[in-house]
Amino acid sequence: MVAIVRKVYSAASGPKLGCLIPHIKTEYECLIYVELPFREDIRQFTFGSLPITEDSKANVKNAPSADQLKAVVINH
């Protein structure tokens, strides 16, 4: 089981949403706190395409190395 909790540091700070997960060992027991985002905290980012050919002029300064391309390009 886990617990969904609200944490507030002080009256001047906003509330944080979190999850408490039990961690049980033979020597000790504790709860691990993992902060969860509110819906308003989630942002969508759009990134430009990577240049795939050497003659491509788009994003030249961010062009991947040959090893990076080999890691992500799937050869059919």
mmCIF file of the N, C-alpha and C atoms, coordinates in Angstrom:
data_MODEL
# 
_entry.id   MODEL 
# 
loop_
_atom_site.group_PDB 
_atom_site.id 
_atom_site.type_symbol 
_atom_site.label_atom_id 
_atom_site.label_alt_id 
_atom_site.label_comp_id 
_atom_site.label_asym_id 
_atom_site.label_entity_id 
_atom_site.label_seq_id 
_atom_site.pdbx_PDB_ins_code 
_atom_site.Cartn_x 
_atom_site.Cartn_y 
_atom_site.Cartn_z 
_atom_site.occupancy 
_atom_site.B_iso_or_equiv 
_atom_site.pdbx_formal_charge 
_atom_site.auth_seq_id 
_atom_site.auth_comp_id 
_atom_site.auth_asym_id 
_atom_site.auth_atom_id 
_atom_site.pdbx_PDB_model_num 
ATOM 1   N N  . MET A 1 1  ? 0.838  -1.186 0.000   1.00 0.00 ? 1  MET A N  1 
ATOM 2   C CA . MET A 1 1  ? 0.000  0.000  0.000   1.00 0.00 ? 1  MET A CA 1 
ATOM 3   C C  . MET A 1 1  ? 0.875  1.238  0.000   1.00 0.00 ? 1  MET A C  1 
ATOM 4   N N  . VAL A 1 2  ? 0.329  2.307  -0.533  1.00 0.00 ? 2  VAL A N  1 
ATOM 5   C CA . VAL A 1 2  ? 0.989  3.608  -0.509  1.00 0.00 ? 2  VAL A CA 1 
ATOM 6   C C  . VAL A 1 2  ? -0.006 4.633  0.018   1.00 0.00 ? 2  VAL A C  1 
ATOM 7   N N  . ALA A 1 3  ? 0.497  5.795  0.375   1.00 0.00 ? 3  ALA A N  1 
ATOM 8   C CA . ALA A 1 3  ? -0.363 6.889  0.830   1.00 0.00 ? 3  ALA A CA 1 
ATOM 9   C C  . ALA A 1 3  ? -0.109 8.111  -0.037  1.00 0.00 ? 3  ALA A C  1 
ATOM 10  N N  . ILE A 1 4  ? -1.174 8.740  -0.517  1.00 0.00 ? 4  ILE A N  1 
ATOM 11  C CA . ILE A 1 4  ? -1.065 10.006 -1.236  1.00 0.00 ? 4  ILE A CA 1 
ATOM 12  C C  . ILE A 1 4  ? -1.225 11.098 -0.195  1.00 0.00 ? 4  ILE A C  1 
ATOM 13  N N  . VAL A 1 5  ? -0.241 11.996 -0.115  1.00 0.00 ? 5  VAL A N  1 
ATOM 14  C CA . VAL A 1 5  ? -0.221 13.004 0.951   1.00 0.00 ? 5  VAL A CA 1 
ATOM 15  C C  . VAL A 1 5  ? -0.036 14.400 0.384   1.00 0.00 ? 5  VAL A C  1 
ATOM 16  N N  . ARG A 1 6  ? -0.379 15.376 1.221   1.00 0.00 ? 6  ARG A N  1 
ATOM 17  C CA . ARG A 1 6  ? -0.158 16.785 0.901   1.00 0.00 ? 6  ARG A CA 1 
ATOM 18  C C  . ARG A 1 6  ? 0.854  17.313 1.908   1.00 0.00 ? 6  ARG A C  1 
ATOM 19  N N  . LYS A 1 7  ? 1.899  17.971 1.417   1.00 0.00 ? 7  LYS A N  1 
ATOM 20  C CA . LYS A 1 7  ? 2.940  18.501 2.300   1.00 0.00 ? 7  LYS A CA 1 
ATOM 21  C C  . LYS A 1 7  ? 2.998  20.010 2.130   1.00 0.00 ? 7  LYS A C  1 
ATOM 22  N N  . VAL A 1 8  ? 2.984  20.722 3.260   1.00 0.00 ? 8  VAL A N  1 
ATOM 23  C CA . VAL A 1 8  ? 3.092  22.179 3.249   1.00 0.00 ? 8  VAL A CA 1 
ATOM 24  C C  . VAL A 1 8  ? 4.205  22.554 4.227   1.00 0.00 ? 8  VAL A C  1 
ATOM 25  N N  . TYR A 1 9  ? 5.234  23.248 3.728   1.00 0.00 ? 9  TYR A N  1 
ATOM 26  C CA . TYR A 1 9  ? 6.357  23.644 4.583   1.00 0.00 ? 9  TYR A CA 1 
ATOM 27  C C  . TYR A 1 9  ? 5.949  24.715 5.594   1.00 0.00 ? 9  TYR A C  1 
ATOM 28  N N  . SER A 1 10 ? 5.233  25.727 5.121   1.00 0.00 ? 10 SER A N  1 
ATOM 29  C CA . SER A 1 10 ? 4.779  26.806 5.999   1.00 0.00 ? 10 SER A CA 1 
ATOM 30  C C  . SER A 1 10 ? 3.525  27.431 5.397   1.00 0.00 ? 10 SER A C  1 
ATOM 31  N N  . ALA A 1 11 ? 2.910  28.346 6.146   1.00 0.00 ? 11 ALA A N  1 
ATOM 32  C CA . ALA A 1 11 ? 1.693  28.998 5.659   1.00 0.00 ? 11 ALA A CA 1 
ATOM 33  C C  . ALA A 1 11 ? 1.969  29.842 4.411   1.00 0.00 ? 11 ALA A C  1 
ATOM 34  N N  . ALA A 1 12 ? 3.223  30.264 4.213   1.00 0.00 ? 12 ALA A N  1 
ATOM 35  C CA . ALA A 1 12 ? 3.573  31.108 3.075   1.00 0.00 ? 12 ALA A CA 1 
ATOM 36  C C  . ALA A 1 12 ? 3.882  30.301 1.811   1.00 0.00 ? 12 ALA A C  1 
ATOM 37  N N  . SER A 1 13 ? 4.056  28.985 1.936   1.00 0.00 ? 13 SER A N  1 
ATOM 38  C CA . SER A 1 13 ? 4.408  28.183 0.762   1.00 0.00 ? 13 SER A CA 1 
ATOM 39  C C  . SER A 1 13 ? 3.198  27.412 0.249   1.00 0.00 ? 13 SER A C  1 
ATOM 40  N N  . GLY A 1 14 ? 3.271  27.042 -1.005  1.00 0.00 ? 14 GLY A N  1 
ATOM 41  C CA . GLY A 1 14 ? 2.189  26.274 -1.620  1.00 0.00 ? 14 GLY A CA 1 
ATOM 42  C C  . GLY A 1 14 ? 2.267  24.805 -1.243  1.00 0.00 ? 14 GLY A C  1 
ATOM 43  N N  . PRO A 1 15 ? 1.149  24.113 -1.311  1.00 0.00 ? 15 PRO A N  1 
ATOM 44  C CA . PRO A 1 15 ? 1.156  22.677 -0.981  1.00 0.00 ? 15 PRO A CA 1 
ATOM 45  C C  . PRO A 1 15 ? 1.835  21.851 -2.069  1.00 0.00 ? 15 PRO A C  1 
ATOM 46  N N  . LYS A 1 16 ? 2.413  20.751 -1.663  1.00 0.00 ? 16 LYS A N  1 
ATOM 47  C CA . LYS A 1 16 ? 3.031  19.790 -2.576  1.00 0.00 ? 16 LYS A CA 1 
ATOM 48  C C  . LYS A 1 16 ? 2.287  18.473 -2.444  1.00 0.00 ? 16 LYS A C  1 
ATOM 49  N N  . LEU A 1 17 ? 2.091  17.788 -3.553  1.00 0.00 ? 17 LEU A N  1 
ATOM 50  C CA . LEU A 1 17 ? 1.430  16.499 -3.567  1.00 0.00 ? 17 LEU A CA 1 
ATOM 51  C C  . LEU A 1 17 ? 2.501  15.425 -3.622  1.00 0.00 ? 17 LEU A C  1 
ATOM 52  N N  . GLY A 1 18 ? 2.354  14.385 -2.811  1.00 0.00 ? 18 GLY A N  1 
ATOM 53  C CA . GLY A 1 18 ? 3.367  13.349 -2.790  1.00 0.00 ? 18 GLY A CA 1 
ATOM 54  C C  . GLY A 1 18 ? 2.802  11.980 -2.503  1.00 0.00 ? 18 GLY A C  1 
ATOM 55  N N  . CYS A 1 19 ? 3.663  10.997 -2.613  1.00 0.00 ? 19 CYS A N  1 
ATOM 56  C CA . CYS A 1 19 ? 3.311  9.606  -2.365  1.00 0.00 ? 19 CYS A CA 1 
ATOM 57  C C  . CYS A 1 19 ? 4.292  9.066  -1.334  1.00 0.00 ? 19 CYS A C  1 
ATOM 58  N N  . LEU A 1 20 ? 3.785  8.424  -0.270  1.00 0.00 ? 20 LEU A N  1 
ATOM 59  C CA . LEU A 1 20 ? 4.628  7.775  0.728   1.00 0.00 ? 20 LEU A CA 1 
ATOM 60  C C  . LEU A 1 20 ? 4.621  6.278  0.453   1.00 0.00 ? 20 LEU A C  1 
ATOM 61  N N  . ILE A 1 21 ? 5.817  5.734  0.244   1.00 0.00 ? 21 ILE A N  1 
ATOM 62  C CA . ILE A 1 21 ? 5.973  4.322  -0.076  1.00 0.00 ? 21 ILE A CA 1 
ATOM 63  C C  . ILE A 1 21 ? 6.730  3.663  1.076   1.00 0.00 ? 21 ILE A C  1 
ATOM 64  N N  . PRO A 1 22 ? 6.184  2.587  1.656   1.00 0.00 ? 22 PRO A N  1 
ATOM 65  C CA . PRO A 1 22 ? 6.906  1.930  2.756   1.00 0.00 ? 22 PRO A CA 1 
ATOM 66  C C  . PRO A 1 22 ? 8.164  1.221  2.250   1.00 0.00 ? 22 PRO A C  1 
ATOM 67  N N  . HIS A 1 23 ? 9.211  1.299  3.056   1.00 0.00 ? 23 HIS A N  1 
ATOM 68  C CA . HIS A 1 23 ? 10.483 0.633  2.764   1.00 0.00 ? 23 HIS A CA 1 
ATOM 69  C C  . HIS A 1 23 ? 10.824 -0.168 4.017   1.00 0.00 ? 23 HIS A C  1 
ATOM 70  N N  . ILE A 1 24 ? 10.696 -1.476 3.947   1.00 0.00 ? 24 ILE A N  1 
ATOM 71  C CA . ILE A 1 24 ? 10.853 -2.326 5.127   1.00 0.00 ? 24 ILE A CA 1 
ATOM 72  C C  . ILE A 1 24 ? 12.084 -3.210 4.961   1.00 0.00 ? 24 ILE A C  1 
ATOM 73  N N  . LYS A 1 25 ? 13.003 -3.068 5.899   1.00 0.00 ? 25 LYS A N  1 
ATOM 74  C CA . LYS A 1 25 ? 14.210 -3.890 5.964   1.00 0.00 ? 25 LYS A CA 1 
ATOM 75  C C  . LYS A 1 25 ? 14.246 -4.566 7.330   1.00 0.00 ? 25 LYS A C  1 
ATOM 76  N N  . THR A 1 26 ? 15.145 -5.523 7.504   1.00 0.00 ? 26 THR A N  1 
ATOM 77  C CA . THR A 1 26 ? 15.228 -6.200 8.800   1.00 0.00 ? 26 THR A CA 1 
ATOM 78  C C  . THR A 1 26 ? 15.737 -5.267 9.899   1.00 0.00 ? 26 THR A C  1 
ATOM 79  N N  . GLU A 1 27 ? 16.575 -4.291 9.537   1.00 0.00 ? 27 GLU A N  1 
ATOM 80  C CA . GLU A 1 27 ? 17.138 -3.376 10.528  1.00 0.00 ? 27 GLU A CA 1 
ATOM 81  C C  . GLU A 1 27 ? 16.239 -2.179 10.830  1.00 0.00 ? 27 GLU A C  1 
ATOM 82  N N  . TYR A 1 28 ? 15.407 -1.778 9.870   1.00 0.00 ? 28 TYR A N  1 
ATOM 83  C CA . TYR A 1 28 ? 14.597 -0.573 10.059  1.00 0.00 ? 28 TYR A CA 1 
ATOM 84  C C  . TYR A 1 28 ? 13.388 -0.568 9.137   1.00 0.00 ? 28 TYR A C  1 
ATOM 85  N N  . GLU A 1 29 ? 12.454 0.317  9.416   1.00 0.00 ? 29 GLU A N  1 
ATOM 86  C CA . GLU A 1 29 ? 11.289 0.576  8.567   1.00 0.00 ? 29 GLU A CA 1 
ATOM 87  C C  . GLU A 1 29 ? 11.198 2.078  8.374   1.00 0.00 ? 29 GLU A C  1 
ATOM 88  N N  . CYS A 1 30 ? 10.863 2.495  7.150   1.00 0.00 ? 30 CYS A N  1 
ATOM 89  C CA . CYS A 1 30 ? 10.710 3.924  6.901   1.00 0.00 ? 30 CYS A CA 1 
ATOM 90  C C  . CYS A 1 30 ? 9.740  4.134  5.751   1.00 0.00 ? 30 CYS A C  1 
ATOM 91  N N  . LEU A 1 31 ? 9.397  5.386  5.513   1.00 0.00 ? 31 LEU A N  1 
ATOM 92  C CA . LEU A 1 31 ? 8.556  5.759  4.386   1.00 0.00 ? 31 LEU A CA 1 
ATOM 93  C C  . LEU A 1 31 ? 9.385  6.614  3.442   1.00 0.00 ? 31 LEU A C  1 
ATOM 94  N N  . ILE A 1 32 ? 9.303  6.325  2.150   1.00 0.00 ? 32 ILE A N  1 
ATOM 95  C CA . ILE A 1 32 ? 10.000 7.105  1.132   1.00 0.00 ? 32 ILE A CA 1 
ATOM 96  C C  . ILE A 1 32 ? 8.988  8.054  0.511   1.00 0.00 ? 32 ILE A C  1 
ATOM 97  N N  . TYR A 1 33 ? 9.340  9.348  0.477   1.00 0.00 ? 33 TYR A N  1 
ATOM 98  C CA . TYR A 1 33 ? 8.464  10.368 -0.084  1.00 0.00 ? 33 TYR A CA 1 
ATOM 99  C C  . TYR A 1 33 ? 8.879  10.657 -1.517  1.00 0.00 ? 33 TYR A C  1 
ATOM 100 N N  . VAL A 1 34 ? 7.926  10.555 -2.452  1.00 0.00 ? 34 VAL A N  1 
ATOM 101 C CA . VAL A 1 34 ? 8.160  10.876 -3.860  1.00 0.00 ? 34 VAL A CA 1 
ATOM 102 C C  . VAL A 1 34 ? 7.175  11.974 -4.232  1.00 0.00 ? 34 VAL A C  1 
ATOM 103 N N  . GLU A 1 35 ? 7.700  13.124 -4.651  1.00 0.00 ? 35 GLU A N  1 
ATOM 104 C CA . GLU A 1 35 ? 6.822  14.238 -4.996  1.00 0.00 ? 35 GLU A CA 1 
ATOM 105 C C  . GLU A 1 35 ? 6.140  13.992 -6.340  1.00 0.00 ? 35 GLU A C  1 
ATOM 106 N N  . LEU A 1 36 ? 4.846  14.243 -6.408  1.00 0.00 ? 36 LEU A N  1 
ATOM 107 C CA . LEU A 1 36 ? 4.055  14.077 -7.616  1.00 0.00 ? 36 LEU A CA 1 
ATOM 108 C C  . LEU A 1 36 ? 3.696  15.445 -8.178  1.00 0.00 ? 36 LEU A C  1 
ATOM 109 N N  . PRO A 1 37 ? 3.661  15.602 -9.491  1.00 0.00 ? 37 PRO A N  1 
ATOM 110 C CA . PRO A 1 37 ? 3.316  16.910 -10.064 1.00 0.00 ? 37 PRO A CA 1 
ATOM 111 C C  . PRO A 1 37 ? 1.802  17.134 -10.070 1.00 0.00 ? 37 PRO A C  1 
ATOM 112 N N  . PHE A 1 38 ? 1.414  18.392 -9.904  1.00 0.00 ? 38 PHE A N  1 
ATOM 113 C CA . PHE A 1 38 ? 0.035  18.785 -10.136 1.00 0.00 ? 38 PHE A CA 1 
ATOM 114 C C  . PHE A 1 38 ? -0.149 18.873 -11.647 1.00 0.00 ? 38 PHE A C  1 
ATOM 115 N N  . ARG A 1 39 ? -1.368 18.857 -12.115 1.00 0.00 ? 39 ARG A N  1 
ATOM 116 C CA . ARG A 1 39 ? -1.638 18.939 -13.555 1.00 0.00 ? 39 ARG A CA 1 
ATOM 117 C C  . ARG A 1 39 ? -1.046 20.220 -14.147 1.00 0.00 ? 39 ARG A C  1 
ATOM 118 N N  . GLU A 1 40 ? -1.088 21.314 -13.401 1.00 0.00 ? 40 GLU A N  1 
ATOM 119 C CA . GLU A 1 40 ? -0.567 22.591 -13.908 1.00 0.00 ? 40 GLU A CA 1 
ATOM 120 C C  . GLU A 1 40 ? 0.955  22.579 -14.040 1.00 0.00 ? 40 GLU A C  1 
ATOM 121 N N  . ASP A 1 41 ? 1.627  21.643 -13.368 1.00 0.00 ? 41 ASP A N  1 
ATOM 122 C CA . ASP A 1 41 ? 3.086  21.579 -13.409 1.00 0.00 ? 41 ASP A CA 1 
ATOM 123 C C  . ASP A 1 41 ? 3.617  20.874 -14.651 1.00 0.00 ? 41 ASP A C  1 
ATOM 124 N N  . ILE A 1 42 ? 2.770  20.138 -15.357 1.00 0.00 ? 42 ILE A N  1 
ATOM 125 C CA . ILE A 1 42 ? 3.210  19.376 -16.521 1.00 0.00 ? 42 ILE A CA 1 
ATOM 126 C C  . ILE A 1 42 ? 3.206  20.287 -17.744 1.00 0.00 ? 42 ILE A C  1 
ATOM 127 N N  . ARG A 1 43 ? 4.323  20.335 -18.449 1.00 0.00 ? 43 ARG A N  1 
ATOM 128 C CA . ARG A 1 43 ? 4.475  21.192 -19.627 1.00 0.00 ? 43 ARG A CA 1 
ATOM 129 C C  . ARG A 1 43 ? 4.761  20.339 -20.851 1.00 0.00 ? 43 ARG A C  1 
ATOM 130 N N  . GLN A 1 44 ? 4.297  20.802 -22.000 1.00 0.00 ? 44 GLN A N  1 
ATOM 131 C CA . GLN A 1 44 ? 4.588  20.156 -23.268 1.00 0.00 ? 44 GLN A CA 1 
ATOM 132 C C  . GLN A 1 44 ? 5.692  20.948 -23.962 1.00 0.00 ? 44 GLN A C  1 
ATOM 133 N N  . PHE A 1 45 ? 6.736  20.272 -24.406 1.00 0.00 ? 45 PHE A N  1 
ATOM 134 C CA . PHE A 1 45 ? 7.830  20.913 -25.110 1.00 0.00 ? 45 PHE A CA 1 
ATOM 135 C C  . PHE A 1 45 ? 7.911  20.354 -26.528 1.00 0.00 ? 45 PHE A C  1 
ATOM 136 N N  . THR A 1 46 ? 8.200  21.219 -27.480 1.00 0.00 ? 46 THR A N  1 
ATOM 137 C CA . THR A 1 46 ? 8.379  20.808 -28.860 1.00 0.00 ? 46 THR A CA 1 
ATOM 138 C C  . THR A 1 46 ? 9.828  21.076 -29.241 1.00 0.00 ? 46 THR A C  1 
ATOM 139 N N  . PHE A 1 47 ? 10.490 20.061 -29.746 1.00 0.00 ? 47 PHE A N  1 
ATOM 140 C CA . PHE A 1 47 ? 11.887 20.183 -30.131 1.00 0.00 ? 47 PHE A CA 1 
ATOM 141 C C  . PHE A 1 47 ? 12.022 20.017 -31.632 1.00 0.00 ? 47 PHE A C  1 
ATOM 142 N N  . GLY A 1 48 ? 12.989 20.705 -32.210 1.00 0.00 ? 48 GLY A N  1 
ATOM 143 C CA . GLY A 1 48 ? 13.241 20.606 -33.636 1.00 0.00 ? 48 GLY A CA 1 
ATOM 144 C C  . GLY A 1 48 ? 13.790 19.245 -34.013 1.00 0.00 ? 48 GLY A C  1 
ATOM 145 N N  . SER A 1 49 ? 13.677 18.902 -35.280 1.00 0.00 ? 49 SER A N  1 
ATOM 146 C CA . SER A 1 49 ? 14.165 17.621 -35.768 1.00 0.00 ? 49 SER A CA 1 
ATOM 147 C C  . SER A 1 49 ? 15.685 17.618 -35.839 1.00 0.00 ? 49 SER A C  1 
ATOM 148 N N  . LEU A 1 50 ? 16.260 16.443 -35.703 1.00 0.00 ? 50 LEU A N  1 
ATOM 149 C CA . LEU A 1 50 ? 17.696 16.292 -35.882 1.00 0.00 ? 50 LEU A CA 1 
ATOM 150 C C  . LEU A 1 50 ? 18.002 16.233 -37.373 1.00 0.00 ? 50 LEU A C  1 
ATOM 151 N N  . PRO A 1 51 ? 19.117 16.827 -37.816 1.00 0.00 ? 51 PRO A N  1 
ATOM 152 C CA . PRO A 1 51 ? 19.477 16.685 -39.224 1.00 0.00 ? 51 PRO A CA 1 
ATOM 153 C C  . PRO A 1 51 ? 19.912 15.242 -39.490 1.00 0.00 ? 51 PRO A C  1 
ATOM 154 N N  . ILE A 1 52 ? 19.370 14.647 -40.519 1.00 0.00 ? 52 ILE A N  1 
ATOM 155 C CA . ILE A 1 52 ? 19.651 13.243 -40.788 1.00 0.00 ? 52 ILE A CA 1 
ATOM 156 C C  . ILE A 1 52 ? 20.702 13.080 -41.877 1.00 0.00 ? 52 ILE A C  1 
ATOM 157 N N  . THR A 1 53 ? 20.793 14.042 -42.774 1.00 0.00 ? 53 THR A N  1 
ATOM 158 C CA . THR A 1 53 ? 21.793 13.958 -43.837 1.00 0.00 ? 53 THR A CA 1 
ATOM 159 C C  . THR A 1 53 ? 22.826 15.061 -43.645 1.00 0.00 ? 53 THR A C  1 
ATOM 160 N N  . GLU A 1 54 ? 24.001 14.866 -44.233 1.00 0.00 ? 54 GLU A N  1 
ATOM 161 C CA . GLU A 1 54 ? 25.072 15.850 -44.094 1.00 0.00 ? 54 GLU A CA 1 
ATOM 162 C C  . GLU A 1 54 ? 24.755 17.159 -44.799 1.00 0.00 ? 54 GLU A C  1 
ATOM 163 N N  . ASP A 1 55 ? 23.946 17.108 -45.881 1.00 0.00 ? 55 ASP A N  1 
ATOM 164 C CA . ASP A 1 55 ? 23.626 18.323 -46.623 1.00 0.00 ? 55 ASP A CA 1 
ATOM 165 C C  . ASP A 1 55 ? 22.471 19.105 -45.991 1.00 0.00 ? 55 ASP A C  1 
ATOM 166 N N  . SER A 1 56 ? 21.881 18.590 -44.926 1.00 0.00 ? 56 SER A N  1 
ATOM 167 C CA . SER A 1 56 ? 20.782 19.287 -44.251 1.00 0.00 ? 56 SER A CA 1 
ATOM 168 C C  . SER A 1 56 ? 21.317 20.521 -43.533 1.00 0.00 ? 56 SER A C  1 
ATOM 169 N N  . LYS A 1 57 ? 20.668 21.654 -43.725 1.00 0.00 ? 57 LYS A N  1 
ATOM 170 C CA . LYS A 1 57 ? 21.113 22.910 -43.106 1.00 0.00 ? 57 LYS A CA 1 
ATOM 171 C C  . LYS A 1 57 ? 20.385 23.179 -41.781 1.00 0.00 ? 57 LYS A C  1 
ATOM 172 N N  . ALA A 1 58 ? 19.314 22.433 -41.505 1.00 0.00 ? 58 ALA A N  1 
ATOM 173 C CA . ALA A 1 58 ? 18.544 22.655 -40.278 1.00 0.00 ? 58 ALA A CA 1 
ATOM 174 C C  . ALA A 1 58 ? 19.321 22.126 -39.072 1.00 0.00 ? 58 ALA A C  1 
ATOM 175 N N  . ASN A 1 59 ? 19.363 22.893 -38.023 1.00 0.00 ? 59 ASN A N  1 
ATOM 176 C CA . ASN A 1 59 ? 19.977 22.500 -36.747 1.00 0.00 ? 59 ASN A CA 1 
ATOM 177 C C  . ASN A 1 59 ? 21.426 22.047 -36.882 1.00 0.00 ? 59 ASN A C  1 
ATOM 178 N N  . VAL A 1 60 ? 22.211 22.734 -37.690 1.00 0.00 ? 60 VAL A N  1 
ATOM 179 C CA . VAL A 1 60 ? 23.592 22.331 -37.932 1.00 0.00 ? 60 VAL A CA 1 
ATOM 180 C C  . VAL A 1 60 ? 24.405 22.352 -36.636 1.00 0.00 ? 60 VAL A C  1 
ATOM 181 N N  . LYS A 1 61 ? 24.190 23.343 -35.791 1.00 0.00 ? 61 LYS A N  1 
ATOM 182 C CA . LYS A 1 61 ? 24.980 23.419 -34.560 1.00 0.00 ? 61 LYS A CA 1 
ATOM 183 C C  . LYS A 1 61 ? 24.641 22.296 -33.587 1.00 0.00 ? 61 LYS A C  1 
ATOM 184 N N  . ASN A 1 62 ? 23.463 21.695 -33.725 1.00 0.00 ? 62 ASN A N  1 
ATOM 185 C CA . ASN A 1 62 ? 23.065 20.599 -32.845 1.00 0.00 ? 62 ASN A CA 1 
ATOM 186 C C  . ASN A 1 62 ? 23.149 19.247 -33.534 1.00 0.00 ? 62 ASN A C  1 
ATOM 187 N N  . ALA A 1 63 ? 23.899 19.189 -34.628 1.00 0.00 ? 63 ALA A N  1 
ATOM 188 C CA . ALA A 1 63 ? 23.989 17.945 -35.396 1.00 0.00 ? 63 ALA A CA 1 
ATOM 189 C C  . ALA A 1 63 ? 24.630 16.851 -34.542 1.00 0.00 ? 63 ALA A C  1 
ATOM 190 N N  . PRO A 1 64 ? 24.040 15.649 -34.545 1.00 0.00 ? 64 PRO A N  1 
ATOM 191 C CA . PRO A 1 64 ? 24.613 14.549 -33.766 1.00 0.00 ? 64 PRO A CA 1 
ATOM 192 C C  . PRO A 1 64 ? 25.862 13.982 -34.433 1.00 0.00 ? 64 PRO A C  1 
ATOM 193 N N  . SER A 1 65 ? 26.713 13.376 -33.613 1.00 0.00 ? 65 SER A N  1 
ATOM 194 C CA . SER A 1 65 ? 27.909 12.729 -34.156 1.00 0.00 ? 65 SER A CA 1 
ATOM 195 C C  . SER A 1 65 ? 27.506 11.426 -34.839 1.00 0.00 ? 65 SER A C  1 
ATOM 196 N N  . ALA A 1 66 ? 28.444 10.814 -35.529 1.00 0.00 ? 66 ALA A N  1 
ATOM 197 C CA . ALA A 1 66 ? 28.171 9.545  -36.214 1.00 0.00 ? 66 ALA A CA 1 
ATOM 198 C C  . ALA A 1 66 ? 27.785 8.459  -35.217 1.00 0.00 ? 66 ALA A C  1 
ATOM 199 N N  . ASP A 1 67 ? 28.458 8.425  -34.066 1.00 0.00 ? 67 ASP A N  1 
ATOM 200 C CA . ASP A 1 67 ? 28.121 7.431  -33.037 1.00 0.00 ? 67 ASP A CA 1 
ATOM 201 C C  . ASP A 1 67 ? 26.718 7.654  -32.479 1.00 0.00 ? 67 ASP A C  1 
ATOM 202 N N  . GLN A 1 68 ? 26.327 8.927  -32.282 1.00 0.00 ? 68 GLN A N  1 
ATOM 203 C CA . GLN A 1 68 ? 24.989 9.221  -31.784 1.00 0.00 ? 68 GLN A CA 1 
ATOM 204 C C  . GLN A 1 68 ? 23.929 8.806  -32.802 1.00 0.00 ? 68 GLN A C  1 
ATOM 205 N N  . LEU A 1 69 ? 24.161 9.096  -34.085 1.00 0.00 ? 69 LEU A N  1 
ATOM 206 C CA . LEU A 1 69 ? 23.216 8.689  -35.120 1.00 0.00 ? 69 LEU A CA 1 
ATOM 207 C C  . LEU A 1 69 ? 23.103 7.171  -35.207 1.00 0.00 ? 69 LEU A C  1 
ATOM 208 N N  . LYS A 1 70 ? 24.230 6.490  -35.083 1.00 0.00 ? 70 LYS A N  1 
ATOM 209 C CA . LYS A 1 70 ? 24.215 5.036  -35.152 1.00 0.00 ? 70 LYS A CA 1 
ATOM 210 C C  . LYS A 1 70 ? 23.400 4.449  -33.990 1.00 0.00 ? 70 LYS A C  1 
ATOM 211 N N  . ALA A 1 71 ? 23.407 5.130  -32.839 1.00 0.00 ? 71 ALA A N  1 
ATOM 212 C CA . ALA A 1 71 ? 22.675 4.643  -31.674 1.00 0.00 ? 71 ALA A CA 1 
ATOM 213 C C  . ALA A 1 71 ? 21.163 4.783  -31.822 1.00 0.00 ? 71 ALA A C  1 
ATOM 214 N N  . VAL A 1 72 ? 20.689 5.780  -32.581 1.00 0.00 ? 72 VAL A N  1 
ATOM 215 C CA . VAL A 1 72 ? 19.251 6.012  -32.675 1.00 0.00 ? 72 VAL A CA 1 
ATOM 216 C C  . VAL A 1 72 ? 18.621 5.638  -34.004 1.00 0.00 ? 72 VAL A C  1 
ATOM 217 N N  . VAL A 1 73 ? 19.389 5.545  -35.071 1.00 0.00 ? 73 VAL A N  1 
ATOM 218 C CA . VAL A 1 73 ? 18.831 5.232  -36.381 1.00 0.00 ? 73 VAL A CA 1 
ATOM 219 C C  . VAL A 1 73 ? 18.678 3.719  -36.501 1.00 0.00 ? 73 VAL A C  1 
ATOM 220 N N  . ILE A 1 74 ? 17.482 3.297  -36.899 1.00 0.00 ? 74 ILE A N  1 
ATOM 221 C CA . ILE A 1 74 ? 17.205 1.873  -37.076 1.00 0.00 ? 74 ILE A CA 1 
ATOM 222 C C  . ILE A 1 74 ? 17.430 1.524  -38.540 1.00 0.00 ? 74 ILE A C  1 
ATOM 223 N N  . ASN A 1 75 ? 18.307 0.585  -38.779 1.00 0.00 ? 75 ASN A N  1 
ATOM 224 C CA . ASN A 1 75 ? 18.571 0.116  -40.143 1.00 0.00 ? 75 ASN A CA 1 
ATOM 225 C C  . ASN A 1 75 ? 17.628 -1.016 -40.463 1.00 0.00 ? 75 ASN A C  1 
ATOM 226 N N  . HIS A 1 76 ? 16.953 -0.917 -41.602 1.00 0.00 ? 76 HIS A N  1 
ATOM 227 C CA . HIS A 1 76 ? 15.993 -1.957 -41.980 1.00 0.00 ? 76 HIS A CA 1 
ATOM 228 C C  . HIS A 1 76 ? 16.621 -2.957 -42.894 1.00 0.00 ? 76 HIS A C  1 
# 
